């Protein structure tokens, strides 16, 4: 509450006065904070407070005098100096303390005037028009005698200076223009959004069905599995509360939570959406909700529950990581373990090879083996069935099969079976030659660094003395038995294996040929040694994916962003190979990687290094990759590819194979063959 205590002028006259609370509030804030030349705005505030004053003190509408009379004999000439009056104001702040402030009349704006009771009659004559003023009384007294009262009146808008009126008008015009501009901008943005939506609607293909189709049934209701999610959340909360209940010896509540949790799990079963839930599932969810509500009333403590949920989350993450490691191990195990039918086939072939004395037989057309004018293929494999598919698919699409020569190299264990198969099932017209890698006496540890490394104690420790299932899990794919076989590294010794050939096409055993490949021999490699299809359409197929660029030996010699390429179908210029001593480059880097710090095991990393800046990029249609790991390949690209490659763990002869890709391989398998039927190898 504000109160005016006294008003004292320079002459010493003193007049008691009374001013309303609203008047004092306005005076304090106006004179100290809101004094402004824009009187039009002050006029509006004054008019508002005028109404408040009249509502609070209706008997003083004309503001005659405080006590209803003036002292006789005192005239209007006895008015004090209007420009030098000190107004003392007391008030109570928000903390309850009494404060005092002084306001001098000379600090008032020129838009304020003084009106005295003697002018009251003139004001009443204008009572038909509501005055735009702020009324209050300032009384001077000498002792206890009332001298006179005054009223402070604010000028009306019509009395404002023309310049101020013009400024006010210009401000209003600017506001109107800005408002119009914003409205126009909103309309333009709205039109742009509508146009963009129409363009997207025109481009929308509603005929496609698949994961990205917005017309699929699952998009009809975004909460289609809300009940299922609720029940799963209930199970989590029930387990949390059950643990807390057990700690607090609430046995009955603990048993109830466990039982309802088990019933919820049974009701869910293998459902993946609400439509697959049993009819009684919702009732079970309601019952669980009642139990959880009771548990919350008895056991709820925010910190305790948060700690329990955090512990459950950490436990679930640990379990998930362990399952991922086990899954990775089992996938590698399933991919590298020979299935029983495939194990049966070489056993039968080997048995007949010796029983029927096939070791004394030789392949025909030996004179073609070193003829550089023919089309020569190199296949290094211990898989009889896979090698047969490569050979038969190539010959089937060859325009002149009699000009094609297949050089097959296998290990000592599978040599009888491989030779028996092609002797008993010779391909028409083409030339076949099967060799045993152990017969290459020049390929020994003194000449070959990788063979020396494979026989080292450190490598044996790495492969055969893993202490647990999850040890070295990040290198599981490198713990493949094929890396222990020289068949995998023999590709770096092609000039030594075939010293009289000038060009050869290297093929992996997990590929299928779908077109004639003879035109590859006429490709100009432009002085390069290796012709291959690049695989750097994604960033992770570049050199930094395969090599350790933290090692200066790698970072100083190779570009981490250099494009990678694929083994599996490669054209090698053996003349250029010999001239550049590519095998020597391979030996140099293998010796530097004796501790496996430059790259892990495998043949692609040393291949990228050995043929760095010596690889000619072939057209992608020659070699389509990914059928052994990517289920989202383009079907048209697969069908147009000259060679399709099942690189990855999902080989076409395994149960792990991607079903929609298996037919590209199985069409070249001789399922009517006696050996395949005896081993139960079927489509």
C-alpha positions as semicolon CSV with decimal commas, in nm:
position;residue;x (nm);y (nm);z (nm)
1;X;0,000;0,000;0,000
2;X;0,131;0,347;-0,099
3;X;0,070;0,663;0,113
4;X;0,160;1,026;0,055
5;X;0,281;1,172;0,384
6;X;0,329;1,538;0,310
7;X;0,405;1,795;0,044
8;X;0,639;2,082;0,135
9;X;0,717;2,383;-0,081
10;X;1,014;2,621;-0,065
11;X;0,816;2,885;0,132
12;X;0,757;2,650;0,423
13;X;0,383;2,608;0,367
14;X;0,260;2,263;0,450
15;X;-0,065;2,093;0,343
16;X;-0,189;1,752;0,452
17;X;-0,300;1,539;0,164
18;X;-0,437;1,202;0,071
19;X;-0,359;1,026;-0,259
20;X;-0,498;0,694;-0,371
21;X;-0,276;0,378;-0,395
22;X;-0,308;0,352;-0,771
23;X;-0,199;0,715;-0,811
24;X;0,120;0,663;-0,608
25;X;0,211;0,340;-0,787
26;X;0,182;0,516;-1,118
27;X;0,388;0,816;-1,003
28;X;0,674;0,608;-0,868
29;X;0,720;0,382;-1,169
30;X;0,648;0,654;-1,422
31;X;0,896;0,916;-1,301
32;X;1,179;0,673;-1,241
33;X;1,143;0,427;-1,526
34;X;0,889;0,521;-1,790
35;X;0,929;0,892;-1,861
36;X;0,906;0,921;-2,237
37;X;0,824;1,189;-2,494
38;X;0,552;0,975;-2,643
39;X;0,262;1,123;-2,451
40;X;0,000;0,936;-2,645
41;X;0,097;0,620;-2,465
42;X;0,097;0,796;-2,126
43;X;-0,249;0,929;-2,198
44;X;-0,382;0,577;-2,237
45;X;-0,229;0,471;-1,906
46;X;-0,369;0,784;-1,737
47;X;-0,719;0,712;-1,865
48;X;-0,699;0,357;-1,730
49;X;-0,592;0,470;-1,386
50;X;-0,857;0,744;-1,395
51;X;-1,122;0,473;-1,409
52;X;-0,962;0,290;-1,120
53;X;-0,963;0,603;-0,906
54;X;-1,326;0,674;-0,977
55;X;-1,414;0,320;-0,883
56;X;-1,224;0,342;-0,556
57;X;-1,338;0,695;-0,453
58;X;-1,668;0,780;-0,623
59;X;-1,749;1,061;-0,374
60;X;-1,446;1,258;-0,500
61;X;-1,525;1,243;-0,866
62;X;-1,478;1,616;-0,904
63;X;-1,198;1,619;-0,646
64;X;-1,331;1,909;-0,448
65;X;-1,134;1,892;-0,124
66;X;-1,035;1,627;0,119
67;X;-1,246;1,740;0,414
68;X;-1,524;1,892;0,211
69;X;-1,430;2,261;0,255
70;X;-1,157;2,518;0,204
71;X;-1,040;2,788;0,446
72;X;-1,214;3,124;0,399
73;X;-1,012;3,425;0,306
74;X;-0,758;3,223;0,104
75;X;-0,763;3,304;-0,269
76;X;-0,625;3,124;-0,572
77;X;-0,348;3,381;-0,582
78;X;-0,197;3,209;-0,277
79;X;-0,096;2,909;-0,481
80;X;0,255;2,773;-0,423
81;X;0,528;2,763;-0,680
82;X;0,400;2,487;-0,911
83;X;0,746;2,410;-1,043
84;X;0,916;2,363;-0,710
85;X;0,710;2,125;-0,495
86;X;0,869;1,823;-0,321
87;X;0,641;1,523;-0,293
88;X;0,740;1,271;-0,023
89;X;0,615;0,916;-0,075
90;X;0,630;0,619;0,163
91;X;0,560;0,258;0,066
92;X;0,618;-0,101;0,177
93;X;0,838;-0,321;-0,042
94;X;0,803;-0,697;-0,106
95;X;1,005;-0,781;0,206
96;X;0,777;-0,573;0,430
97;X;1,029;-0,294;0,485
98;X;0,907;0,067;0,478
99;X;1,070;0,276;0,208
100;X;1,066;0,653;0,139
101;X;1,116;0,831;-0,191
102;X;1,103;1,202;-0,288
103;X;0,965;1,337;-0,619
104;X;1,000;1,703;-0,720
105;X;0,736;1,869;-0,937
106;X;0,999;2,021;-1,163
107;X;1,082;1,667;-1,281
108;X;0,733;1,629;-1,424
109;X;0,687;1,620;-1,800
110;X;0,549;1,931;-1,969
111;X;0,245;1,729;-2,067
112;X;0,121;1,753;-1,706
113;X;-0,062;2,062;-1,568
114;X;-0,199;2,166;-1,232
115;X;-0,575;2,222;-1,185
116;X;-0,706;2,387;-0,869
117;X;-1,047;2,367;-0,701
118;X;-1,124;2,719;-0,821
119;X;-1,130;2,576;-1,174
120;X;-1,368;2,300;-1,070
121;X;-1,678;2,464;-1,212
122;X;-1,524;2,489;-1,553
123;X;-1,438;2,120;-1,544
124;X;-1,792;2,019;-1,446
125;X;-1,921;2,198;-1,748
126;X;-1,734;1,944;-1,959
127;X;-1,874;1,649;-1,767
128;X;-2,060;1,529;-2,075
129;X;-1,717;1,431;-2,216
130;X;-1,505;1,203;-2,000
131;X;-1,180;1,384;-1,923
132;X;-0,853;1,215;-2,006
133;X;-0,675;1,295;-1,681
134;X;-0,519;1,145;-1,376
135;X;-0,664;1,290;-1,058
136;X;-0,507;1,320;-0,722
137;X;-0,489;1,576;-0,438
138;X;-0,187;1,759;-0,311
139;X;-0,275;1,961;0,002
140;X;-0,069;2,226;0,173
141;X;-0,132;2,323;0,535
142;X;0,002;2,562;0,783
143;X;-0,035;2,386;1,111
144;X;-0,370;2,208;1,097
145;X;-0,544;2,445;0,858
146;X;-0,625;2,337;0,509
147;X;-0,503;2,584;0,250
148;X;-0,608;2,439;-0,089
149;X;-0,608;2,125;-0,304
150;X;-0,481;2,068;-0,660
151;X;-0,542;1,812;-0,933
152;X;-0,276;1,691;-1,177
153;X;-0,424;1,650;-1,523
154;X;-0,266;1,488;-1,827
155;X;-0,310;1,646;-2,166
156;X;-0,544;1,472;-2,408
157;X;-0,423;1,326;-2,734
158;X;-0,559;1,625;-2,928
159;X;-0,316;1,854;-2,740
160;X;-0,005;1,655;-2,843
161;X;0,262;1,818;-3,054
162;X;0,214;1,761;-3,431
163;X;0,561;1,607;-3,465
164;X;0,477;1,348;-3,201
165;X;0,147;1,273;-3,371
166;X;0,331;1,224;-3,700
167;X;0,577;0,984;-3,536
168;X;0,288;0,788;-3,391
169;X;0,121;0,768;-3,730
170;X;0,445;0,654;-3,899
171;X;0,492;0,382;-3,636
172;X;0,144;0,253;-3,699
173;X;0,205;0,251;-4,074
174;X;0,530;0,056;-4,030
175;X;0,354;-0,199;-3,813
176;X;0,084;-0,246;-4,075
177;X;0,336;-0,286;-4,356
178;X;0,542;-0,538;-4,156
179;X;0,228;-0,734;-4,070
180;X;0,131;-0,747;-4,437
181;X;0,482;-0,864;-4,534
182;X;0,478;-1,146;-4,276
183;X;0,135;-1,261;-4,391
184;X;0,257;-1,266;-4,750
185;X;0,568;-1,466;-4,655
186;X;0,355;-1,720;-4,471
187;X;0,136;-1,762;-4,777
188;X;0,439;-1,812;-5,004
189;X;0,593;-2,073;-4,770
190;X;0,261;-2,256;-4,748
191;X;0,234;-2,262;-5,128
192;X;0,590;-2,397;-5,158
193;X;0,515;-2,676;-4,910
194;X;0,202;-2,771;-5,099
195;X;0,389;-2,776;-5,432
196;X;0,666;-2,993;-5,287
197;X;0,410;-3,235;-5,144
198;X;0,240;-3,262;-5,482
199;X;0,573;-3,333;-5,652
200;X;0,655;-3,608;-5,402
201;X;0,312;-3,758;-5,450
202;X;0,363;-3,768;-5,827
203;X;0,695;-3,950;-5,787
204;X;0,559;-4,203;-5,537
205;X;0,553;-4,554;-5,680
206;X;0,263;-4,730;-5,511
207;X;0,307;-5,047;-5,714
208;X;0,623;-5,159;-5,538
209;X;0,578;-5,398;-5,250
210;X;0,850;-5,433;-4,991
211;X;0,996;-5,296;-4,674
212;X;0,979;-4,935;-4,793
213;X;0,624;-4,943;-4,926
214;X;0,403;-4,706;-4,725
215;X;0,091;-4,897;-4,826
216;X;0,190;-5,212;-4,643
217;X;-0,053;-5,336;-4,380
218;X;0,187;-5,268;-4,095
219;X;0,163;-4,895;-4,168
220;X;-0,212;-4,883;-4,121
221;X;-0,177;-4,862;-3,744
222;X;0,146;-4,728;-3,595
223;X;0,050;-4,886;-3,260
224;X;-0,022;-5,229;-3,404
225;X;0,200;-5,397;-3,144
226;X;0,126;-5,168;-2,849
227;X;-0,024;-5,448;-2,639
228;X;0,275;-5,671;-2,708
229;X;0,516;-5,396;-2,605
230;X;0,311;-5,332;-2,290
231;X;0,329;-5,696;-2,185
232;X;0,703;-5,709;-2,243
233;X;0,750;-5,392;-2,037
234;X;0,537;-5,546;-1,763
235;X;0,766;-5,848;-1,752
236;X;1,070;-5,622;-1,708
237;X;0,906;-5,424;-1,427
238;X;0,783;-5,744;-1,259
239;X;1,136;-5,883;-1,252
240;X;1,268;-5,559;-1,103
241;X;1,002;-5,546;-0,832
242;X;1,042;-5,920;-0,764
243;X;1,410;-5,871;-0,682
244;X;1,327;-5,584;-0,447
245;X;1,046;-5,785;-0,285
246;X;1,277;-6,078;-0,223
247;X;1,535;-5,850;-0,060
248;X;1,264;-5,714;0,173
249;X;1,124;-6,063;0,252
250;X;0,791;-5,993;0,082
251;X;0,748;-6,357;-0,016
252;X;0,384;-6,348;-0,122
253;X;0,437;-6,046;-0,346
254;X;0,752;-6,203;-0,488
255;X;0,567;-6,525;-0,579
256;X;0,282;-6,329;-0,735
257;X;0,517;-6,122;-0,952
258;X;0,712;-6,428;-1,069
259;X;0,395;-6,624;-1,152
260;X;0,235;-6,340;-1,346
261;X;0,561;-6,275;-1,526
262;X;0,575;-6,639;-1,633
263;X;0,213;-6,630;-1,747
264;X;0,278;-6,313;-1,946
265;X;0,572;-6,478;-2,118
266;X;0,360;-6,782;-2,207
267;X;0,084;-6,557;-2,340
268;X;0,330;-6,375;-2,564
269;X;0,494;-6,690;-2,694
270;X;0,653;-6,617;-3,033
271;X;0,416;-6,335;-3,123
272;X;0,565;-6,036;-3,306
273;X;0,248;-5,821;-3,321
274;X;-0,084;-5,780;-3,144
275;X;-0,259;-5,984;-3,411
276;X;-0,057;-6,290;-3,315
277;X;-0,139;-6,268;-2,944
278;X;-0,375;-6,515;-2,782
279;X;-0,728;-6,387;-2,700
280;X;-0,656;-6,413;-2,327
281;X;-0,341;-6,201;-2,352
282;X;-0,517;-5,871;-2,275
283;X;-0,679;-6,016;-1,964
284;X;-0,341;-6,140;-1,853
285;X;-0,197;-5,792;-1,910
286;X;-0,472;-5,640;-1,692
287;X;-0,402;-5,888;-1,410
288;X;-0,035;-5,810;-1,432
289;X;-0,114;-5,441;-1,414
290;X;-0,300;-5,492;-1,083
291;X;-0,007;-5,685;-0,937
292;X;0,239;-5,420;-1,047
293;X;0,021;-5,148;-0,895
294;X;0,025;-5,334;-0,562
295;X;0,401;-5,377;-0,586
296;X;0,444;-5,007;-0,655
297;X;0,239;-4,913;-0,349
298;X;0,447;-5,137;-0,123
299;X;0,795;-5,122;-0,271
300;X;0,832;-4,815;-0,488
301;X;1,147;-4,619;-0,422
302;X;1,284;-4,419;-0,713
303;X;1,655;-4,466;-0,642
304;X;1,625;-4,836;-0,560
305;X;1,421;-4,907;-0,871
306;X;1,657;-4,704;-1,091
307;X;1,959;-4,897;-0,960
308;X;1,784;-5,227;-1,021
309;X;1,683;-5,136;-1,377
310;X;2,037;-5,017;-1,449
311;X;2,176;-5,346;-1,321
312;X;1,928;-5,539;-1,537
313;X;2,029;-5,333;-1,841
314;X;2,399;-5,399;-1,785
315;X;2,331;-5,769;-1,739
316;X;2,127;-5,779;-2,060
317;X;2,405;-5,601;-2,252
318;X;2,664;-5,846;-2,123
319;X;2,445;-6,138;-2,221
320;X;2,388;-5,988;-2,566
321;X;2,760;-5,941;-2,623
322;X;2,825;-6,300;-2,524
323;X;2,553;-6,422;-2,760
324;X;2,702;-6,215;-3,043
325;X;3,041;-6,374;-2,986
326;X;2,894;-6,720;-2,978
327;X;2,692;-6,648;-3,289
328;X;3,001;-6,525;-3,474
329;X;3,192;-6,835;-3,369
330;X;2,913;-7,071;-3,471
331;X;2,868;-6,899;-3,808
332;X;3,239;-6,936;-3,876
333;X;3,225;-7,296;-3,760
334;X;2,925;-7,377;-3,979
335;X;3,080;-7,201;-4,278
336;X;3,415;-7,378;-4,255
337;X;3,305;-7,722;-4,141
338;X;3,262;-7,969;-4,426
339;X;2,903;-8,105;-4,436
340;X;2,865;-8,482;-4,426
341;X;2,756;-8,519;-4,792
342;X;3,055;-8,317;-4,911
343;X;3,281;-8,523;-4,688
344;X;3,128;-8,841;-4,825
345;X;3,195;-8,750;-5,189
346;X;3,578;-8,738;-5,178
347;X;3,585;-9,055;-4,968
348;X;3,392;-9,252;-5,229
349;X;3,595;-9,105;-5,513
350;X;3,924;-9,178;-5,339
351;X;3,818;-9,537;-5,268
352;X;3,727;-9,601;-5,632
353;X;4,040;-9,422;-5,752
354;X;4,259;-9,684;-5,590
355;X;4,024;-9,980;-5,630
356;X;3,980;-9,922;-6,003
357;X;4,350;-9,827;-6,052
358;X;4,276;-9,480;-6,187
359;X;4,615;-9,364;-6,064
360;X;4,760;-9,521;-6,378
361;X;4,538;-9,318;-6,609
362;X;4,626;-8,977;-6,750
363;X;4,425;-8,690;-6,893
364;X;4,423;-8,650;-7,270
365;X;4,552;-8,351;-7,473
366;X;4,873;-8,299;-7,273
367;X;5,018;-8,103;-7,563
368;X;4,771;-7,821;-7,498
369;X;4,887;-7,760;-7,141
370;X;5,168;-7,524;-7,244
371;X;5,021;-7,376;-7,562
372;X;5,007;-6,995;-7,506
373;X;4,758;-6,951;-7,794
374;X;4,482;-7,125;-7,594
375;X;4,266;-6,997;-7,310
376;X;4,414;-7,113;-6,979
377;X;4,242;-7,115;-6,641
378;X;4,396;-7,169;-6,296
379;X;4,179;-7,316;-6,018
380;X;4,333;-7,395;-5,678
381;X;4,084;-7,586;-5,458
382;X;4,027;-7,886;-5,232
383;X;3,647;-7,888;-5,296
384;X;3,561;-8,139;-5,568
385;X;3,198;-8,042;-5,612
386;X;3,268;-7,667;-5,622
387;X;3,550;-7,710;-5,875
388;X;3,327;-7,919;-6,100
389;X;3,067;-7,637;-6,109
390;X;3,335;-7,383;-6,209
391;X;3,462;-7,603;-6,492
392;X;3,123;-7,714;-6,627
393;X;2,968;-7,366;-6,615
394;X;3,269;-7,223;-6,803
395;X;3,264;-7,488;-7,073
396;X;2,887;-7,466;-7,115
397;X;2,909;-7,098;-7,213
398;X;3,233;-7,122;-7,413
399;X;3,200;-7,073;-7,789
400;X;3,502;-7,292;-7,858
401;X;3,536;-7,528;-7,560
402;X;3,818;-7,723;-7,727
403;X;4,044;-7,416;-7,686
404;X;3,994;-7,397;-7,310
405;X;4,247;-7,554;-7,074
406;X;4,181;-7,592;-6,700
407;X;4,478;-7,621;-6,463
408;X;4,350;-7,757;-6,131
409;X;4,579;-7,777;-5,828
410;X;4,466;-7,944;-5,505
411;X;4,628;-8,083;-5,191
412;X;4,761;-8,432;-5,129
413;X;4,452;-8,545;-4,939
414;X;4,204;-8,453;-5,213
415;X;4,423;-8,521;-5,517
416;X;4,287;-8,879;-5,581
417;X;3,923;-8,764;-5,548
418;X;3,970;-8,460;-5,774
419;X;4,146;-8,663;-6,041
420;X;3,892;-8,947;-6,017
421;X;3,601;-8,708;-6,065
422;X;3,730;-8,550;-6,386
423;X;3,856;-8,880;-6,526
424;X;3,514;-9,039;-6,474
425;X;3,322;-8,725;-6,578
426;X;3,538;-8,563;-6,849
427;X;3,405;-8,235;-6,990
428;X;3,339;-8,235;-7,363
429;X;3,629;-8,114;-7,578
430;X;3,800;-7,908;-7,303
431;X;4,137;-8,002;-7,155
432;X;4,172;-8,084;-6,784
433;X;4,491;-8,120;-6,584
434;X;4,494;-8,197;-6,210
435;X;4,812;-8,152;-5,998
436;X;4,916;-8,203;-5,637
437;X;5,062;-7,895;-5,466
438;X;5,299;-8,118;-5,270
439;X;5,467;-8,217;-5,597
440;X;5,602;-7,861;-5,634
441;X;5,935;-7,931;-5,469
442;X;6,056;-7,577;-5,527
443;X;5,775;-7,449;-5,301
444;X;5,946;-7,485;-4,962
445;X;6,004;-7,277;-4,650
446;X;6,347;-7,164;-4,765
447;X;6,197;-7,003;-5,073
448;X;5,848;-6,909;-4,954
449;X;5,823;-6,677;-4,648
450;X;5,456;-6,749;-4,589
451;X;5,520;-7,122;-4,570
452;X;5,791;-7,056;-4,314
453;X;5,547;-6,845;-4,112
454;X;5,273;-7,108;-4,129
455;X;5,509;-7,364;-3,978
456;X;5,622;-7,134;-3,695
457;X;5,538;-7,203;-3,331
458;X;5,372;-6,864;-3,300
459;X;5,125;-6,948;-3,578
460;X;5,048;-7,285;-3,422
461;X;4,983;-7,110;-3,092
462;X;4,748;-6,867;-3,265
463;X;4,547;-7,137;-3,439
464;X;4,538;-7,432;-3,205
465;X;4,567;-7,300;-2,850
466;X;4,274;-7,064;-2,804
467;X;4,184;-7,076;-2,434
468;X;3,814;-7,010;-2,465
469;X;3,531;-6,970;-2,707
470;X;3,543;-6,592;-2,694
471;X;3,921;-6,540;-2,707
472;X;4,040;-6,356;-3,017
473;X;3,679;-6,316;-3,126
474;X;3,764;-6,007;-3,329
475;X;3,986;-6,225;-3,551
476;X;3,756;-6,525;-3,589
477;X;3,738;-6,491;-3,966
478;X;4,118;-6,503;-3,981
479;X;4,121;-6,830;-3,787
480;X;4,006;-7,006;-4,102
481;X;4,187;-7,334;-4,180
482;X;4,227;-7,229;-4,543
483;X;4,490;-6,976;-4,434
484;X;4,708;-7,271;-4,326
485;X;4,698;-7,419;-4,676
486;X;4,947;-7,323;-4,944
487;X;4,665;-7,357;-5,197
488;X;4,547;-7,018;-5,079
489;X;4,887;-6,855;-5,140
490;X;4,974;-7,037;-5,460
491;X;4,820;-6,755;-5,667
492;X;5,132;-6,548;-5,598
493;X;5,349;-6,808;-5,776
494;X;5,165;-6,839;-6,109
495;X;5,475;-6,774;-6,328
496;X;5,663;-7,050;-6,141
497;X;5,371;-7,295;-6,168
498;X;5,316;-7,221;-6,540
499;X;5,652;-7,104;-6,673
500;X;5,561;-7,125;-7,044
501;X;5,229;-6,940;-7,033
502;X;5,191;-6,568;-7,107
503;X;4,840;-6,493;-6,980
504;X;4,610;-6,685;-6,748
505;X;4,266;-6,637;-6,593
506;X;4,254;-6,713;-6,221
507;X;3,919;-6,839;-6,083
508;X;3,810;-6,911;-5,725
509;X;3,609;-7,226;-5,654
510;X;3,306;-7,034;-5,522
511;X;3,219;-6,866;-5,853
512;X;2,980;-6,953;-6,136
513;X;3,044;-6,857;-6,498
514;X;2,738;-6,732;-6,689
515;X;2,893;-6,604;-7,015
516;X;3,177;-6,674;-7,255
517;X;3,502;-6,542;-7,107
518;X;3,731;-6,566;-7,410
519;X;3,720;-6,190;-7,475
520;X;3,907;-6,132;-7,147
521;X;4,225;-6,254;-7,312
522;X;4,201;-5,969;-7,565
523;X;4,166;-5,695;-7,299
524;X;4,457;-5,451;-7,312
525;X;4,586;-5,423;-6,956
526;X;4,795;-5,119;-7,056
527;X;5,115;-5,247;-6,900
528;X;4,945;-5,360;-6,579
529;X;4,991;-5,708;-6,434
530;X;4,649;-5,772;-6,283
531;X;4,307;-5,716;-6,439
532;X;4,032;-5,710;-6,173
533;X;3,699;-5,553;-6,083
534;X;3,726;-5,275;-5,826
535;X;3,515;-5,288;-5,511
536;X;3,537;-4,933;-5,380
537;X;3,183;-4,815;-5,446
538;X;3,157;-4,820;-5,066
539;X;3,421;-4,653;-4,851
540;X;3,494;-4,966;-4,646
541;X;3,644;-5,143;-4,952
542;X;3,944;-4,915;-4,968
543;X;4,299;-4,988;-4,855
544;X;4,249;-4,860;-4,499
545;X;4,000;-5,142;-4,443
546;X;4,262;-5,411;-4,496
547;X;4,596;-5,256;-4,399
548;X;4,729;-5,110;-4,074
549;X;4,796;-4,746;-4,160
550;X;4,912;-4,670;-3,808
551;X;5,230;-4,847;-3,906
552;X;5,468;-4,610;-4,092
553;X;5,574;-4,890;-4,327
554;X;5,220;-4,888;-4,464
555;X;5,130;-4,519;-4,432
556;X;5,449;-4,405;-4,608
557;X;5,404;-4,633;-4,909
558;X;5,030;-4,658;-4,975
559;X;4,724;-4,436;-5,006
560;X;4,457;-4,525;-4,749
561;X;4,185;-4,415;-4,993
562;X;4,315;-4,625;-5,282
563;X;4,045;-4,842;-5,435
564;X;4,041;-5,209;-5,345
565;X;3,967;-5,491;-5,585
566;X;3,859;-5,853;-5,560
567;X;4,024;-6,189;-5,605
568;X;3,800;-6,453;-5,763
569;X;3,826;-6,366;-6,131
570;X;4,156;-6,208;-6,230
571;X;4,342;-6,181;-6,559
572;X;4,720;-6,198;-6,506
573;X;4,982;-6,096;-6,762
574;X;5,258;-6,343;-6,672
575;X;5,514;-6,183;-6,905
576;X;5,477;-5,848;-6,727
577;X;5,471;-6,034;-6,395
578;X;5,813;-6,185;-6,462
579;X;5,955;-5,856;-6,591
580;X;5,852;-5,665;-6,278
581;X;5,943;-5,950;-6,039
582;X;5,602;-5,944;-5,869
583;X;5,678;-6,257;-5,668
584;X;5,983;-6,082;-5,522
585;X;5,765;-5,788;-5,412
586;X;5,528;-6,035;-5,247
587;X;5,816;-6,203;-5,061
588;X;5,950;-5,866;-4,942
589;X;5,623;-5,762;-4,779
590;X;5,554;-6,107;-4,636
591;X;5,886;-6,099;-4,454
592;X;5,808;-5,751;-4,318
593;X;5,476;-5,883;-4,185
594;X;5,626;-6,170;-3,990
595;X;5,465;-6,039;-3,669
596;X;5,130;-5,973;-3,847
597;X;5,137;-5,600;-3,763
598;X;5,096;-5,476;-4,121
599;X;4,787;-5,685;-4,193
600;X;4,611;-5,992;-4,058
601;X;4,611;-6,326;-4,230
602;X;4,464;-6,374;-4,574
603;X;4,560;-6,321;-4,937
604;X;4,374;-6,003;-5,028
605;X;4,584;-5,760;-4,815
606;X;4,918;-5,884;-4,955
607;X;4,755;-5,890;-5,298
608;X;4,658;-5,522;-5,267
609;X;5,015;-5,440;-5,167
610;X;5,183;-5,658;-5,430
611;X;4,974;-5,526;-5,719
612;X;4,957;-5,165;-5,595
613;X;4,945;-4,936;-5,902
614;X;4,968;-5,251;-6,117
615;X;4,595;-5,335;-6,139
616;X;4,381;-5,256;-6,442
617;X;4,009;-5,203;-6,354
618;X;3,772;-5,427;-6,549
619;X;3,407;-5,349;-6,614
620;X;3,186;-5,445;-6,321
621;X;2,969;-5,670;-6,535
622;X;3,257;-5,916;-6,560
623;X;3,249;-5,998;-6,189
624;X;2,946;-5,962;-5,959
625;X;3,031;-6,008;-5,592
626;X;2,837;-6,051;-5,269
627;X;2,621;-6,360;-5,325
628;X;2,774;-6,516;-5,015
629;X;2,675;-6,243;-4,770
630;X;2,444;-5,977;-4,920
631;X;2,076;-6,073;-4,963
632;X;1,988;-5,736;-5,121
633;X;2,181;-5,759;-5,450
634;X;2,019;-5,639;-5,769
635;X;1,874;-5,937;-5,956
636;X;1,932;-5,776;-6,296
637;X;2,300;-5,722;-6,221
638;X;2,335;-6,086;-6,115
639;X;2,175;-6,211;-6,433
640;X;2,389;-5,984;-6,653
641;X;2,715;-6,071;-6,474
642;X;2,966;-6,286;-6,662
643;X;3,086;-6,431;-6,331
644;X;2,893;-6,436;-6,002
645;X;3,092;-6,481;-5,684
646;X;2,967;-6,633;-5,358
647;X;3,229;-6,455;-5,149
648;X;3,138;-6,467;-4,782
649;X;3,030;-6,734;-4,537
650;X;2,707;-6,839;-4,709
651;X;2,849;-7,070;-4,973
652;X;2,596;-7,225;-5,215
653;X;2,679;-7,584;-5,111
654;X;2,598;-7,511;-4,743
655;X;2,263;-7,500;-4,565
656;X;2,358;-7,142;-4,470
657;X;2,333;-7,035;-4,835
658;X;2,099;-6,751;-4,926
659;X;1,808;-6,939;-5,081
660;X;1,732;-6,701;-5,368
661;X;2,093;-6,716;-5,492
662;X;2,141;-7,092;-5,465
663;X;1,977;-7,170;-5,801
664;X;2,251;-6,986;-5,994
665;X;2,495;-7,247;-5,864
666;X;2,285;-7,564;-5,835
667;X;2,185;-7,563;-6,204
668;X;2,539;-7,673;-6,290
669;X;2,552;-7,960;-6,037
670;X;2,518;-8,311;-6,182
671;X;2,259;-8,436;-5,934
672;X;2,201;-8,750;-6,143
673;X;2,561;-8,856;-6,089
674;X;2,599;-9,187;-5,905
675;X;2,846;-9,052;-5,651
676;X;2,620;-8,757;-5,562
677;X;2,322;-8,986;-5,519
678;X;2,518;-9,224;-5,296
679;X;2,616;-8,928;-5,075
680;X;2,260;-8,787;-5,069
681;X;2,360;-8,465;-5,240
682;X;2,041;-8,323;-5,386
683;X;1,878;-7,991;-5,465
